[in-house]
Every structure is written in C-alpha cells, then in structure tokens.
Amino acid sequence: MRRWPVSSSALRSVGYDLRSWTLEVEFVSGEVYRYFDVEPLDVDALLAADSMGAYLNEEIKPNYDYVHVDPLAPPRFRRRR
C-alpha cells in the first residue's frame, strides 16, 4: 500500500485504501501496522488530529482489528478488545 509522509512525532507515514477501508501506519521506529475496516471519517480525524499518535492509540487501535506488518516474520493478528 502506498503511504504518504505525515507531520507527527510518532508517525512517519500513513496510507489508506478506500475500497477496502484499510489503514496502514508507519511509526518513526519503522514498525508498520495495518488496521482493517477503518471508516473514512476516522482516517480524516486521524490526519486532522493535534496528536496523530494519541488519536491512533485512543480511537483507532482499540476499535479496529489490526496486524503488525513485518516482511521478515509471519504476520501477527490482534483483535480489538
């Protein structure tokens, strides 16, 4: 998925596939996570947030299924609580 750079102290880049509602986030550490069935309004809110990292942790991570994307390891899937 193509990602675009963002101005954030926690996130390096963000990508979104409108057809599948898949959000992909790259952290400044280089770690990449893919979030599933993310509504477009939540993506807009993430990109407009004063703190993208805080918004991701408070609104996206607890509400959407996600997987850690690592090209060298099998994917780990985590369901929201």
DRENTORKOL-3810 file (N, C-alpha, C; in nm, 4 decimals):
REM DRENTORKOL-3810
@n.u->0.0849; n.v->-0.1171; n.w->0.0000; ca.u->0.0000; ca.v->0.0000; ca.w->0.0000; c.u->0.0898; c.v->0.1239; c.w->0.0000
@n.u->0.0526; n.v->0.2200; n.w->-0.0777; ca.u->0.1285; ca.v->0.3447; ca.w->-0.0818; c.u->0.0943; c.v->0.4297; c.w->0.0406
@n.u->0.1992; n.v->0.4826; n.w->0.1033; ca.u->0.1809; ca.v->0.5700; ca.w->0.2188; c.u->0.2396; c.v->0.7065; c.w->0.1878
@n.u->0.1874; n.v->0.8084; n.w->0.2566; ca.u->0.2347; ca.v->0.9454; ca.w->0.2399; c.u->0.2932; c.v->0.9943; c.w->0.3716
@n.u->0.3998; n.v->1.0721; n.w->0.3650; ca.u->0.4596; ca.v->1.1261; ca.w->0.4878; c.u->0.3606; c.v->1.2155; c.w->0.5620
@n.u->0.3691; n.v->1.2129; n.w->0.6944; ca.u->0.2855; ca.v->1.2990; ca.w->0.7780; c.u->0.3748; c.v->1.3746; c.w->0.8761
@n.u->0.3240; n.v->1.4868; n.w->0.9241; ca.u->0.3954; ca.v->1.5658; ca.w->1.0249; c.u->0.3502; c.v->1.5196; c.w->1.1626
@n.u->0.4296; n.v->1.4338; n.w->1.2236; ca.u->0.3952; ca.v->1.3766; ca.w->1.3531; c.u->0.5235; c.v->1.3326; c.w->1.4218
@n.u->0.5270; n.v->1.3440; n.w->1.5524; ca.u->0.6441; ca.v->1.2962; ca.w->1.6260; c.u->0.6414; c.v->1.1442; c.w->1.6439
@n.u->0.5256; n.v->1.0820; n.w->1.6225; ca.u->0.5120; ca.v->0.9374; ca.w->1.6409; c.u->0.5004; c.v->0.8605; c.w->1.5096
@n.u->0.4375; n.v->0.9220; n.w->1.4093; ca.u->0.4112; ca.v->0.8534; ca.w->1.2829; c.u->0.4970; c.v->0.9108; c.w->1.1711
@n.u->0.5475; n.v->0.8222; n.w->1.0861; ca.u->0.6263; ca.v->0.8652; ca.w->0.9707; c.u->0.5394; c.v->0.8788; c.w->0.8459
@n.u->0.4491; n.v->0.7810; n.w->0.8257; ca.u->0.3658; ca.v->0.7849; ca.w->0.7054; c.u->0.2343; c.v->0.7125; c.w->0.7305
@n.u->0.1348; n.v->0.7475; n.w->0.6472; ca.u->0.0007; ca.v->0.6902; ca.w->0.6580; c.u->-0.0509; c.v->0.6624; c.w->0.5178
@n.u->-0.1140; n.v->0.5468; n.w->0.5003; ca.u->-0.1787; ca.v->0.5130; ca.w->0.3741; c.u->-0.3192; c.v->0.4631; c.w->0.4011
@n.u->-0.4069; n.v->0.4780; n.w->0.3023; ca.u->-0.5454; ca.v->0.4334; ca.w->0.3198; c.u->-0.5993; c.v->0.3841; c.w->0.1869
@n.u->-0.6621; n.v->0.2665; n.w->0.1910; ca.u->-0.7277; ca.v->0.2104; ca.w->0.0736; c.u->-0.8780; c.v->0.2260; c.w->0.0933
@n.u->-0.9372; n.v->0.3168; n.w->0.0191; ca.u->-1.0792; ca.v->0.3475; ca.w->0.0336; c.u->-1.1680; c.v->0.2296; c.w->-0.0051
@n.u->-1.1239; n.v->0.1467; n.w->-0.0998; ca.u->-1.2057; ca.v->0.0328; ca.w->-0.1420; c.u->-1.2210; c.v->-0.0714; c.w->-0.0316
@n.u->-1.1127; n.v->-0.0968; n.w->0.0411; ca.u->-1.1181; ca.v->-0.1994; ca.w->0.1461; c.u->-1.1240; c.v->-0.1414; c.w->0.2872
@n.u->-1.1190; n.v->-0.0083; n.w->0.2972; ca.u->-1.1183; ca.v->0.0610; ca.w->0.4266; c.u->-1.0002; c.v->0.0139; c.w->0.5125
@n.u->-0.8847; n.v->-0.0024; n.w->0.4495; ca.u->-0.7644; ca.v->-0.0469; ca.w->0.5194; c.u->-0.6711; c.v->0.0709; c.w->0.5411
@n.u->-0.6323; n.v->0.0907; n.w->0.6661; ca.u->-0.5406; ca.v->0.1971; ca.w->0.7049; c.u->-0.4056; c.v->0.1343; c.w->0.7355
@n.u->-0.2991; n.v->0.1906; n.w->0.6796; ca.u->-0.1648; ca.v->0.1430; ca.w->0.7090; c.u->-0.0847; c.v->0.2579; c.w->0.7677
@n.u->-0.0185; n.v->0.2307; n.w->0.8803; ca.u->0.0541; ca.v->0.3339; ca.w->0.9537; c.u->0.1980; c.v->0.2886; c.w->0.9752
@n.u->0.2919; n.v->0.3757; n.w->0.9406; ca.u->0.4330; ca.v->0.3514; ca.w->0.9701; c.u->0.4746; c.v->0.4460; c.w->1.0824
@n.u->0.5307; n.v->0.3888; n.w->1.1877; ca.u->0.5788; ca.v->0.4682; ca.w->1.3002; c.u->0.7212; c.v->0.5155; c.w->1.2730
@n.u->0.7667; n.v->0.6144; n.w->1.3472; ca.u->0.9029; ca.v->0.6652; ca.w->1.3283; c.u->1.0063; c.v->0.5562; c.w->1.3562
@n.u->0.9702; n.v->0.4553; n.w->1.4327; ca.u->1.0595; ca.v->0.3425; ca.w->1.4611; c.u->1.0784; c.v->0.2516; c.w->1.3404
@n.u->0.9910; n.v->0.2672; n.w->1.2387; ca.u->0.9950; ca.v->0.1805; ca.w->1.1218; c.u->0.8913; c.v->0.0700; c.w->1.1256
@n.u->0.8294; n.v->0.0485; n.w->1.2409; ca.u->0.7244; ca.v->-0.0527; ca.w->1.2528; c.u->0.6034; c.v->-0.0108; c.w->1.1698
@n.u->0.5388; n.v->-0.1089; n.w->1.1059; ca.u->0.4212; ca.v->-0.0825; ca.w->1.0234; c.u->0.3055; c.v->-0.1682; c.w->1.0745
@n.u->0.1898; n.v->-0.1047; n.w->1.0876; ca.u->0.0678; ca.v->-0.1742; ca.w->1.1289; c.u->-0.0417; c.v->-0.1456; c.w->1.0274
@n.u->-0.1246; n.v->-0.2473; n.w->1.0049; ca.u->-0.2380; ca.v->-0.2352; ca.w->0.9133; c.u->-0.3661; c.v->-0.2559; c.w->0.9938
@n.u->-0.4577; n.v->-0.1597; n.w->0.9823; ca.u->-0.5852; ca.v->-0.1612; ca.w->1.0546; c.u->-0.6973; c.v->-0.1850; c.w->0.9534
@n.u->-0.7943; n.v->-0.2689; n.w->0.9909; ca.u->-0.8965; ca.v->-0.3137; ca.w->0.8969; c.u->-1.0330; c.v->-0.2512; c.w->0.9237
@n.u->-1.1069; n.v->-0.2282; n.w->0.8144; ca.u->-1.2442; ca.v->-0.1753; ca.w->0.8187; c.u->-1.2526; c.v->-0.0401; c.w->0.8891
@n.u->-1.1516; n.v->0.0435; n.w->0.8671; ca.u->-1.1480; ca.v->0.1763; ca.w->0.9285; c.u->-1.2330; c.v->0.2720; c.w->0.8455
@n.u->-1.3296; n.v->0.3333; n.w->0.9087; ca.u->-1.4187; ca.v->0.4249; ca.w->0.8382; c.u->-1.3426; c.v->0.5488; c.w->0.7912
@n.u->-1.3779; n.v->0.5996; n.w->0.6731; ca.u->-1.3095; ca.v->0.7184; ca.w->0.6199; c.u->-1.3113; c.v->0.8378; c.w->0.7151
@n.u->-1.4195; n.v->0.8562; n.w->0.7897; ca.u->-1.4253; ca.v->0.9685; ca.w->0.8839; c.u->-1.3192; c.v->0.9566; c.w->0.9929
@n.u->-1.2886; n.v->0.8336; n.w->1.0342; ca.u->-1.1838; ca.v->0.8140; ca.w->1.1341; c.u->-1.0457; c.v->0.8445; c.w->1.0768
@n.u->-1.0262; n.v->0.8146; n.w->0.9503; ca.u->-0.8984; ca.v->0.8477; ca.w->0.8860; c.u->-0.8842; c.v->0.9992; c.w->0.8752
@n.u->-0.9906; n.v->1.0666; n.w->0.8350; ca.u->-0.9875; ca.v->1.2134; ca.w->0.8284; c.u->-0.9566; c.v->1.2730; c.w->0.9655
@n.u->-1.0195; n.v->1.2184; n.w->1.0694; ca.u->-0.9962; ca.v->1.2688; ca.w->1.2049; c.u->-0.8525; c.v->1.2429; c.w->1.2495
@n.u->-0.7982; n.v->1.1279; n.w->1.2136; ca.u->-0.6586; ca.v->1.0973; ca.w->1.2459; c.u->-0.5653; c.v->1.1998; c.w->1.1835
@n.u->-0.5855; n.v->1.2273; n.w->1.0561; ca.u->-0.4974; ca.v->1.3198; ca.w->0.9841; c.u->-0.5129; c.v->1.4638; c.w->1.0315
@n.u->-0.6280; n.v->1.4971; n.w->1.0887; ca.u->-0.6524; ca.v->1.6333; ca.w->1.1371; c.u->-0.6217; c.v->1.6504; c.w->1.2859
@n.u->-0.5889; n.v->1.5420; n.w->1.3542; ca.u->-0.5689; ca.v->1.5468; ca.w->1.4992; c.u->-0.4464; c.v->1.6291; c.w->1.5368
@n.u->-0.4560; n.v->1.6970; n.w->1.6508; ca.u->-0.3403; ca.v->1.7696; ca.w->1.7039; c.u->-0.2257; c.v->1.6736; c.w->1.7326
@n.u->-0.2591; n.v->1.5546; n.w->1.7807; ca.u->-0.1599; ca.v->1.4499; ca.w->1.8052; c.u->-0.2070; c.v->1.3227; c.w->1.7363
@n.u->-0.1465; n.v->1.2905; n.w->1.6224; ca.u->-0.1859; ca.v->1.1702; ca.w->1.5493; c.u->-0.1578; c.v->1.0444; c.w->1.6304
@n.u->-0.0468; n.v->1.0421; n.w->1.7022; ca.u->-0.0142; ca.v->0.9255; ca.w->1.7838; c.u->-0.1173; c.v->0.9015; c.w->1.8922
@n.u->-0.1592; n.v->1.0076; n.w->1.9591; ca.u->-0.2606; ca.v->0.9949; ca.w->2.0640; c.u->-0.3938; c.v->0.9512; c.w->2.0041
@n.u->-0.4325; n.v->1.0094; n.w->1.8911; ca.u->-0.5593; ca.v->0.9715; ca.w->1.8279; c.u->-0.5559; c.v->0.8242; c.w->1.7872
@n.u->-0.4454; n.v->0.7817; n.w->1.7304; ca.u->-0.4322; ca.v->0.6420; ca.w->1.6902; c.u->-0.4485; c.v->0.5499; c.w->1.8107
@n.u->-0.3810; n.v->0.5814; n.w->1.9206; ca.u->-0.3869; ca.v->0.4971; ca.w->2.0403; c.u->-0.5226; c.v->0.5006; c.w->2.1096
@n.u->-0.5917; n.v->0.6132; n.w->2.1032; ca.u->-0.7184; ca.v->0.6272; ca.w->2.1753; c.u->-0.8411; c.v->0.5902; c.w->2.0926
@n.u->-0.8357; n.v->0.6117; n.w->1.9615; ca.u->-0.9558; ca.v->0.5939; ca.w->1.8784; c.u->-0.9452; c.v->0.4825; c.w->1.7738
@n.u->-0.8278; n.v->0.4586; n.w->1.7204; ca.u->-0.8133; ca.v->0.3586; ca.w->1.6141; c.u->-0.7771; c.v->0.2218; c.w->1.6725
@n.u->-0.6687; n.v->0.2161; n.w->1.7462; ca.u->-0.6183; ca.v->0.0887; ca.w->1.7978; c.u->-0.7217; c.v->0.0097; c.w->1.8781
@n.u->-0.7965; n.v->0.0712; n.w->1.9710; ca.u->-0.8919; ca.v->-0.0087; ca.w->2.0491; c.u->-1.0189; c.v->-0.0475; c.w->1.9737
@n.u->-1.0435; n.v->0.0121; n.w->1.8586; ca.u->-1.1717; ca.v->-0.0085; ca.w->1.7905; c.u->-1.1641; c.v->-0.0856; c.w->1.6597
@n.u->-1.0444; n.v->-0.1145; n.w->1.6122; ca.u->-1.0301; ca.v->-0.1836; ca.w->1.4842; c.u->-0.9306; c.v->-0.2983; c.w->1.4966
@n.u->-0.9588; n.v->-0.4063; n.w->1.4234; ca.u->-0.8635; ca.v->-0.5165; ca.w->1.4157; c.u->-0.7399; c.v->-0.4690; c.w->1.3411
@n.u->-0.6252; n.v->-0.5235; n.w->1.3795; ca.u->-0.5016; ca.v->-0.4817; ca.w->1.3136; c.u->-0.3992; c.v->-0.5941; c.w->1.3125
@n.u->-0.2983; n.v->-0.5769; n.w->1.2294; ca.u->-0.1893; ca.v->-0.6729; ca.w->1.2182; c.u->-0.0589; c.v->-0.5953; c.w->1.2067
@n.u->0.0454; n.v->-0.6500; n.w->1.2665; ca.u->0.1798; ca.v->-0.5942; ca.w->1.2531; c.u->0.2357; c.v->-0.6430; c.w->1.1200
@n.u->0.2865; n.v->-0.5531; n.w->1.0388; ca.u->0.3397; ca.v->-0.5880; ca.w->0.9074; c.u->0.4917; c.v->-0.5947; c.w->0.9191
@n.u->0.5466; n.v->-0.7145; n.w->0.9051; ca.u->0.6908; ca.v->-0.7352; ca.w->0.9125; c.u->0.7302; c.v->-0.8280; c.w->0.7988
@n.u->0.8084; n.v->-0.7794; n.w->0.7024; ca.u->0.8418; ca.v->-0.8628; ca.w->0.5867; c.u->0.9275; c.v->-0.9843; c.w->0.6219
@n.u->0.9895; n.v->-0.9859; n.w->0.7394; ca.u->1.0778; ca.v->-1.0958; ca.w->0.7761; c.u->1.0142; c.v->-1.1975; c.w->0.8700
@n.u->0.8916; n.v->-1.1715; n.w->0.9120; ca.u->0.8267; ca.v->-1.2622; ca.w->1.0072; c.u->0.6829; c.v->-1.2876; c.w->0.9654
@n.u->0.6266; n.v->-1.4004; n.w->1.0103; ca.u->0.4851; ca.v->-1.4243; ca.w->0.9813; c.u->0.3993; c.v->-1.3167; c.w->1.0464
@n.u->0.2891; n.v->-1.2793; n.w->0.9836; ca.u->0.2042; ca.v->-1.1747; ca.w->1.0410; c.u->0.1419; c.v->-1.2184; c.w->1.1730
@n.u->0.1302; n.v->-1.1229; n.w->1.2638; ca.u->0.0616; ca.v->-1.1459; ca.w->1.3912; c.u->-0.0675; c.v->-1.0667; c.w->1.3867
@n.u->-0.1770; n.v->-1.1353; n.w->1.4096; ca.u->-0.3077; ca.v->-1.0706; ca.w->1.4034; c.u->-0.3559; c.v->-1.0458; c.w->1.5450
@n.u->-0.4082; n.v->-0.9281; n.w->1.5687; ca.u->-0.4608; ca.v->-0.8966; ca.w->1.7016; c.u->-0.6000; c.v->-0.8379; c.w->1.6875
@n.u->-0.6911; n.v->-0.8959; n.w->1.7602; ca.u->-0.8276; ca.v->-0.8435; ca.w->1.7613; c.u->-0.8389; c.v->-0.7361; c.w->1.8677
@n.u->-0.9282; n.v->-0.6419; n.w->1.8397; ca.u->-0.9541; ca.v->-0.5390; ca.w->1.9406; c.u->-1.0188; c.v->-0.6038; c.w->2.0621
@n.u->-1.0089; n.v->-0.5367; n.w->2.1732; ca.u->-1.0648; ca.v->-0.5916; ca.w->2.2983; c.u->-1.2112; c.v->-0.5672; c.w->2.3096
END
